[in-house]
């Protein structure tokens, strides 16, 4: 299959950054991460030297006073990388309410481009299909939103299944929906257990923390599609739902963290 390439600046694609969510700058830097999840200017300014910040806005309703108030304090900050507008916007409202329109996200992305020069915009996408047949068609892409980067999060370690081909199915579905390869951000599974459930409804079909070998296979499979993404995303450092995560202190989490550190520092 042939994939189109888009026109992101050479500066944006100069080197792959490594992002994770839910950890302090100092903690994640020790594992080789150099792009941090932050919400406030004080957090951005306190990051370790050389680390950039991706600002979590949680805004998907367009040019609201809340959106503008959250973005304005970061204008001109040299530590700023970009803005994560929202997580898995749902164009239907079936899974996440309220429904999000491409026009609302375009208004946000356009305002950032006009007022925060050089800042990139990012969202993770919701798979509207299934584990066997991912679907992103008629949802969100660069053409209808103006957003720069789109995260894909096929988590292949679940129950007794380790299905690397889930990554292939997901990437191919996203490209078919109008997202060029160099606009894709690989989202790596770095959690397991807890109360997270998959959409299959099968009780035994729960997410499982990858082993270091599985993580390395995930990195390698993603590299066949996106060898030098603008950044990649380890989900997640911090626990959100009783799960074991990359920032945990268990032996399994520490082993997985070593695999991520090797990946992050290999370039």
Kinemage of the C-alpha trace (Angstrom):
@kinemage 1
@onewidth
@group {chain A} dominant
@subgroup {mainchain}
@vectorlist {calphas} color= white
{ca unk a 1} P 0.000 0.000 0.000
{ca unk a 2} L 1.248 3.505 -0.838
{ca unk a 3} L 0.881 6.195 1.786
{ca unk a 4} L 0.796 9.921 1.217
{ca unk a 5} L 3.069 12.286 3.088
{ca unk a 6} L 2.020 15.725 4.322
{ca unk a 7} L 3.782 19.030 4.638
{ca unk a 8} L 4.783 19.294 8.282
{ca unk a 9} L 7.809 21.538 8.641
{ca unk a 10} L 11.281 20.047 8.602
{ca unk a 11} L 11.828 21.578 12.031
{ca unk a 12} L 8.834 19.632 13.428
{ca unk a 13} L 10.285 16.383 12.036
{ca unk a 14} L 13.878 17.073 13.021
{ca unk a 15} L 13.952 14.419 15.754
{ca unk a 16} L 11.484 12.157 17.466
{ca unk a 17} L 10.417 13.325 20.899
{ca unk a 18} L 9.124 10.893 23.516
{ca unk a 19} L 5.994 11.775 25.477
{ca unk a 20} L 4.159 10.176 28.362
{ca unk a 21} L 1.225 11.342 30.451
{ca unk a 22} L 0.793 11.601 34.181
{ca unk a 23} L 4.380 11.902 35.441
{ca unk a 24} L 6.566 14.723 36.710
{ca unk a 25} L 9.257 16.093 34.437
{ca unk a 26} L 12.055 14.821 36.667
{ca unk a 27} L 10.608 11.299 36.938
{ca unk a 28} L 9.958 10.825 33.239
{ca unk a 29} L 13.303 12.348 32.225
{ca unk a 30} L 15.038 9.506 34.076
{ca unk a 31} L 13.354 7.103 31.643
{ca unk a 32} L 14.430 9.079 28.586
{ca unk a 33} L 11.227 11.039 27.992
{ca unk a 34} L 11.693 14.596 26.796
{ca unk a 35} L 8.139 15.775 26.141
{ca unk a 36} L 6.016 16.278 29.241
{ca unk a 37} L 2.294 16.364 29.959
{ca unk a 38} L 1.531 19.728 31.623
{ca unk a 39} L -1.459 22.001 32.236
{ca unk a 40} L -0.058 25.179 33.752
{ca unk a 41} L 2.714 27.653 32.938
{ca unk a 42} L 4.338 26.982 36.311
{ca unk a 43} L 4.630 23.292 35.434
{ca unk a 44} L 6.074 24.117 32.018
{ca unk a 45} L 8.688 26.466 33.451
{ca unk a 46} L 9.726 23.886 36.061
{ca unk a 47} L 10.564 21.153 33.532
{ca unk a 48} L 14.159 19.866 33.418
{ca unk a 49} L 16.493 21.528 30.899
{ca unk a 50} L 15.915 20.404 27.337
{ca unk a 51} L 12.397 19.122 27.986
{ca unk a 52} L 9.388 20.576 26.149
{ca unk a 53} L 5.759 20.653 27.245
{ca unk a 54} L 2.626 19.391 25.515
{ca unk a 55} L -0.251 21.278 27.103
{ca unk a 56} L -3.366 19.318 28.029
{ca unk a 57} L -6.344 21.575 27.292
{ca unk a 58} L -9.329 19.182 27.402
{ca unk a 59} L -11.206 21.543 25.091
{ca unk a 60} L -13.335 20.440 22.159
{ca unk a 61} L -16.143 23.018 21.931
{ca unk a 62} L -14.447 25.604 19.737
{ca unk a 63} L -13.491 29.185 20.608
{ca unk a 64} L -14.971 29.336 24.071
{ca unk a 65} L -13.687 31.725 26.757
{ca unk a 66} L -12.346 28.653 28.585
{ca unk a 67} L -10.276 27.569 25.575
{ca unk a 68} L -8.778 31.026 25.000
{ca unk a 69} L -8.045 31.520 28.710
{ca unk a 70} L -6.145 28.223 28.841
{ca unk a 71} L -4.047 28.898 25.739
{ca unk a 72} L -3.101 32.562 26.204
{ca unk a 73} L -0.671 32.136 29.132
{ca unk a 74} L 1.606 29.941 26.982
{ca unk a 75} L 2.049 32.381 24.100
{ca unk a 76} L 5.743 33.092 23.584
{ca unk a 77} L 6.987 30.492 26.076
{ca unk a 78} L 10.156 28.864 24.654
{ca unk a 79} L 9.439 25.590 26.501
{ca unk a 80} L 6.165 25.108 24.637
{ca unk a 81} L 5.895 22.286 22.088
{ca unk a 82} L 2.184 22.321 21.424
{ca unk a 83} L -1.345 21.693 22.631
{ca unk a 84} L -3.227 18.451 23.161
{ca unk a 85} L -6.740 19.665 22.472
{ca unk a 86} L -8.698 16.677 23.783
{ca unk a 87} L -8.663 12.901 24.082
{ca unk a 88} L -10.570 10.645 21.669
{ca unk a 89} L -13.237 13.104 20.475
{ca unk a 90} L -16.447 11.300 19.552
{ca unk a 91} L -18.179 12.705 16.476
{ca unk a 92} L -21.321 10.712 17.328
{ca unk a 93} L -21.605 11.356 21.066
{ca unk a 94} L -22.323 7.636 21.529
{ca unk a 95} L -19.277 6.847 23.668
{ca unk a 96} L -18.159 10.289 24.874
{ca unk a 97} L -20.723 13.039 25.373
{ca unk a 98} L -21.222 15.608 24.018
{ca unk a 99} L -20.560 14.927 20.355
{ca unk a 100} L -17.574 16.825 18.947
{ca unk a 101} L -17.675 18.467 15.535
{ca unk a 102} L -14.712 18.829 13.172
{ca unk a 103} L -15.615 22.516 12.858
{ca unk a 104} L -15.121 23.081 16.590
{ca unk a 105} L -11.667 21.489 16.519
{ca unk a 106} L -10.771 23.457 13.375
{ca unk a 107} L -11.676 26.698 15.117
{ca unk a 108} L -9.326 25.803 17.977
{ca unk a 109} L -6.486 24.672 15.709
{ca unk a 110} L -6.791 27.768 13.517
{ca unk a 111} L -6.772 30.090 16.541
{ca unk a 112} L -3.616 28.447 17.879
{ca unk a 113} L -1.885 28.714 14.493
{ca unk a 114} L -2.782 32.398 14.258
{ca unk a 115} L -1.853 33.313 17.831
{ca unk a 116} L 0.838 30.852 18.954
{ca unk a 117} L 3.328 30.597 16.066
{ca unk a 118} L 5.158 27.273 15.872
{ca unk a 119} L 2.926 25.423 18.337
{ca unk a 120} L 1.603 22.085 17.091
{ca unk a 121} L -1.876 20.726 17.744
{ca unk a 122} L -2.613 17.125 18.672
{ca unk a 123} L -5.507 14.788 19.471
{ca unk a 124} L -5.752 11.054 20.006
{ca unk a 125} L -8.418 9.446 17.858
{ca unk a 126} L -11.292 7.210 18.909
{ca unk a 127} L -11.594 3.958 16.974
{ca unk a 128} L -15.234 3.850 15.891
{ca unk a 129} L -14.936 0.250 14.735
{ca unk a 130} L -13.744 -2.861 16.517
{ca unk a 131} L -10.615 -4.792 17.448
{ca unk a 132} L -10.977 -6.794 14.239
{ca unk a 133} L -11.961 -3.882 11.989
{ca unk a 134} L -10.886 -0.400 13.153
{ca unk a 135} L -12.749 2.566 11.616
{ca unk a 136} L -11.819 6.264 11.442
{ca unk a 137} L -13.658 7.138 8.234
{ca unk a 138} L -15.853 10.267 8.381
{ca unk a 139} L -14.487 11.376 11.742
{ca unk a 140} L -11.446 13.667 12.099
{ca unk a 141} L -8.423 14.270 9.860
{ca unk a 142} L -6.114 17.140 8.847
{ca unk a 143} L -8.448 18.285 6.069
{ca unk a 144} L -11.531 18.836 8.222
{ca unk a 145} L -9.858 19.978 11.460
{ca unk a 146} L -6.549 21.654 10.590
{ca unk a 147} L -4.961 19.645 13.425
{ca unk a 148} L -1.304 18.757 12.926
{ca unk a 149} L -0.916 15.369 14.615
{ca unk a 150} L -3.190 12.422 15.382
{ca unk a 151} L -2.489 9.723 17.947
{ca unk a 152} L -3.492 6.122 17.259
{ca unk a 153} L -3.753 3.814 20.258
{ca unk a 154} L -4.177 0.158 19.258
{ca unk a 155} L -3.285 -1.679 22.475
{ca unk a 156} L -2.386 -5.236 21.417
{ca unk a 157} L -1.865 -6.937 24.815
{ca unk a 158} L -5.225 -8.035 26.240
{ca unk a 159} L -6.435 -11.164 27.987
{ca unk a 160} L -4.456 -14.058 26.539
{ca unk a 161} L -4.031 -12.279 23.181
{ca unk a 162} L -0.982 -10.467 21.839
{ca unk a 163} L -2.020 -9.289 18.380
{ca unk a 164} L 0.563 -7.049 16.720
{ca unk a 165} L -1.563 -7.012 13.571
{ca unk a 166} L -3.980 -4.741 15.453
{ca unk a 167} L -1.408 -2.002 14.817
{ca unk a 168} L -1.457 -2.724 11.071
{ca unk a 169} L -5.257 -2.709 10.922
{ca unk a 170} L -5.425 0.573 12.818
{ca unk a 171} L -2.822 2.410 10.754
{ca unk a 172} L -4.371 1.263 7.482
{ca unk a 173} L -7.817 2.406 8.626
{ca unk a 174} L -6.463 5.829 9.622
{ca unk a 175} L -4.647 6.312 6.318
{ca unk a 176} L -7.818 5.321 4.449
{ca unk a 177} L -9.620 8.051 6.407
{ca unk a 178} L -7.238 10.742 5.185
{ca unk a 179} L -4.481 10.850 7.813
{ca unk a 180} L -0.983 10.778 6.234
{ca unk a 181} L 1.645 8.609 7.917
{ca unk a 182} L 3.779 11.528 8.999
{ca unk a 183} L 0.799 13.031 10.845
{ca unk a 184} L 0.407 9.888 12.966
{ca unk a 185} L 1.687 9.646 16.542
{ca unk a 186} L 2.232 6.036 17.696
{ca unk a 187} L 0.653 5.441 21.114
{ca unk a 188} L 2.384 2.566 22.902
{ca unk a 189} L 0.622 0.429 25.492
{ca unk a 190} L 2.317 0.915 28.871
{ca unk a 191} L -0.417 -0.150 31.296
{ca unk a 192} L -2.471 -3.162 32.279
{ca unk a 193} L -4.981 -4.374 34.822
{ca unk a 194} L -7.190 -2.186 36.953
{ca unk a 195} L -10.711 -1.287 35.950
{ca unk a 196} L -10.062 -0.607 32.269
{ca unk a 197} L -12.305 -2.655 30.008
{ca unk a 198} L -12.302 -3.112 26.260
{ca unk a 199} L -15.329 -2.455 24.106
{ca unk a 200} L -15.873 -6.148 23.346
{ca unk a 201} L -17.832 -6.711 26.536
{ca unk a 202} L -15.945 -9.954 27.217
{ca unk a 203} L -15.007 -10.126 30.913
{ca unk a 204} L -11.693 -11.879 30.252
{ca unk a 205} L -10.745 -9.389 27.538
{ca unk a 206} L -8.843 -6.996 29.814
{ca unk a 207} L -5.699 -5.027 29.110
{ca unk a 208} L -2.475 -6.631 30.334
{ca unk a 209} L 0.808 -4.867 31.090
{ca unk a 210} L 3.210 -5.674 28.219
{ca unk a 211} L 6.411 -7.544 28.953
{ca unk a 212} L 9.675 -5.907 27.819
{ca unk a 213} L 9.822 -8.328 24.878
{ca unk a 214} L 6.279 -7.450 23.845
{ca unk a 215} L 7.093 -3.735 24.134
{ca unk a 216} L 10.094 -4.172 21.861
{ca unk a 217} L 7.914 -5.973 19.326
{ca unk a 218} L 5.402 -3.126 19.525
{ca unk a 219} L 8.182 -0.576 18.880
{ca unk a 220} L 9.426 -2.600 15.908
{ca unk a 221} L 5.990 -3.020 14.341
{ca unk a 222} L 5.225 0.681 14.663
{ca unk a 223} L 8.606 1.509 13.106
{ca unk a 224} L 7.544 -0.187 9.865
{ca unk a 225} L 4.919 2.539 9.467
{ca unk a 226} L 6.380 5.463 11.388
{ca unk a 227} L 10.162 5.158 11.815
{ca unk a 228} L 10.658 8.845 12.683
{ca unk a 229} L 7.394 10.316 14.017
{ca unk a 230} L 7.328 13.865 15.357
{ca unk a 231} L 6.792 12.227 18.745
{ca unk a 232} L 5.614 8.938 20.191
{ca unk a 233} L 3.408 8.493 23.235
{ca unk a 234} L 3.740 5.959 26.065
{ca unk a 235} L 0.329 5.528 27.663
{ca unk a 236} L 0.651 5.921 30.541
{ca unk a 237} L 3.078 6.888 33.304
{ca unk a 238} L 0.454 7.675 35.919
{ca unk a 239} L -2.334 5.351 37.038
{ca unk a 240} L -5.857 6.497 36.284
{ca unk a 241} L -8.062 3.495 36.948
{ca unk a 242} L -6.324 1.208 39.440
{ca unk a 243} L -4.013 -0.114 36.728
{ca unk a 244} L -0.314 -0.917 36.790
{ca unk a 245} L 1.469 1.701 34.729
{ca unk a 246} L 4.923 2.707 33.590
{ca unk a 247} L 5.529 4.815 36.688
{ca unk a 248} L 4.675 1.994 39.111
{ca unk a 249} L 7.318 0.474 41.374
{ca unk a 250} L 6.450 -3.176 40.782
{ca unk a 251} L 9.113 -5.423 39.290
{ca unk a 252} L 7.112 -5.810 36.075
{ca unk a 253} L 6.701 -2.058 35.681
{ca unk a 254} L 10.385 -1.416 36.348
{ca unk a 255} L 11.344 -3.968 33.693
{ca unk a 256} L 8.976 -2.367 31.211
{ca unk a 257} L 10.359 1.068 32.077
{ca unk a 258} L 13.852 -0.150 31.194
{ca unk a 259} L 12.574 -1.199 27.748
{ca unk a 260} L 11.075 2.231 27.202
{ca unk a 261} L 14.240 3.935 28.398
{ca unk a 262} L 16.277 1.946 25.876
{ca unk a 263} L 13.819 2.868 23.131
{ca unk a 264} L 13.793 6.536 24.089
{ca unk a 265} L 17.566 6.884 24.193
{ca unk a 266} L 18.454 4.750 21.166
{ca unk a 267} L 18.414 7.547 18.603
